[in-house]
Amino acid sequence: MLIHTTARHCELDPDVRSFTQLRLSKFAKFARDLSEAHVTVTAEGYRHVAEITIALRGKEIMSRESSTEPRAAIDLAADRIEHQLRRLKEQRIERWHGRGANGAAPNGEPGATPTDAGAGGAGGEEDAFDFGEE
């Protein structure tokens, strides 16, 4: 994965750049189609804004976070990107295994949900909670 780092209105230390390289290289375990990443750190007064854009095949994921330190801003933005990549990976796995967004199986029958497993009945009034009234 190719990682571009840009600093606007500030200088990034080599250790912050290496931290960025190390942090973003871990994203490869969530998606194999990562082609490149752009990291832009902008100094705005007393705060630093980190914007990370990751290019996937057919998608682009972006996160923007701010903090008083550039390293902390990059870490916060990378956490959000990681969350988005985890969600994308779960969606891809569900699609690969034949489950749709509504939980339907490939043959059109509804899949078993965790609430169906313990119902034990038709779901009528006899399954209602008893609040002590007899």
Secondary structure, DSSP 8 states (H G I E B T S, - for coil): -EEEEEEESS---HHHHHHHHHHHHGGGGT-TT--EEEEEEEEETTEEEEEEEEEETTEEEEEEEEESSHHHHHHHHHHHHHHHHHHHHHHHHHHHTT--TT-B-TTS-B---HHHHTT-S--SGGGS---S--
